[in-house]
Amino acid sequence: MTGSATRPRRPGAGGSLSLLLGEAGNPDGSRAACDSGGPGRHAIAQYGPRRLWDEAEAACRW
């Protein structure tokens, strides 16, 4: 798996934060975003043919 991630920002008020994933070297490639609204509240969006969030989850489980 190749890709890049932005550095997570410090949690905002209520513990919210965002994480963006993208294919390294491919500005038109797949993207994924996770927005957290606090403990246990997450919204995931994936765009493009690669499911980058799914790949990241699988790598963490490995």
C-alpha positions as CSV (number, residue, x, y, z in Angstrom):
1,M,0.0,0.0,0.0
2,T,1.4,3.4,-0.9
3,G,-0.2,6.6,0.2
4,S,0.1,9.6,2.4
5,A,-1.8,11.0,5.3
6,T,-2.0,14.5,6.7
7,R,-0.9,14.9,10.3
8,P,-3.9,14.8,12.6
9,R,-4.6,18.1,14.2
10,R,-5.1,18.5,17.9
11,P,-8.6,17.6,18.9
12,G,-10.9,20.6,18.8
13,A,-13.7,21.4,21.3
14,G,-15.4,18.2,22.3
15,G,-12.5,16.0,21.0
16,S,-13.3,16.4,17.3
17,L,-10.6,15.9,14.6
18,S,-10.2,15.0,10.9
19,L,-7.8,12.7,9.1
20,L,-7.3,12.8,5.3
21,L,-5.7,10.0,3.3
22,G,-4.6,10.2,-0.4
23,E,-2.4,8.4,-2.9
24,A,1.2,9.7,-2.8
25,G,2.3,11.0,-6.2
26,N,-1.2,10.9,-7.7
27,P,-3.1,14.1,-7.1
28,D,-6.1,12.8,-9.0
29,G,-6.0,9.4,-7.1
30,S,-8.3,8.0,-4.5
31,R,-9.0,9.8,-1.2
32,A,-10.5,9.0,2.1
33,A,-11.5,11.2,5.0
34,C,-12.5,10.4,8.6
35,D,-14.2,13.1,10.7
36,S,-14.6,12.4,14.4
37,G,-17.2,14.2,16.4
38,G,-15.9,12.9,19.7
39,P,-15.6,9.5,21.3
40,G,-17.3,6.8,19.3
41,R,-18.7,9.2,16.6
42,H,-16.9,8.9,13.2
43,A,-17.9,9.6,9.6
44,I,-15.9,8.0,6.9
45,A,-16.0,9.0,3.2
46,Q,-14.0,7.3,0.4
47,Y,-13.6,8.4,-3.2
48,G,-12.0,6.7,-6.2
49,P,-11.4,3.1,-7.1
50,R,-9.1,2.3,-4.1
51,R,-10.8,2.1,-0.7
52,L,-8.0,3.8,1.2
53,W,-9.7,3.7,4.6
54,D,-10.4,0.0,4.2
55,E,-6.7,-0.5,3.3
56,A,-5.6,1.5,6.4
57,E,-7.9,-0.5,8.7
58,A,-6.6,-3.8,7.3
59,A,-3.0,-2.7,7.7
60,C,-3.6,-1.8,11.4
61,R,-5.2,-5.2,12.0
62,W,-2.3,-7.0,10.4
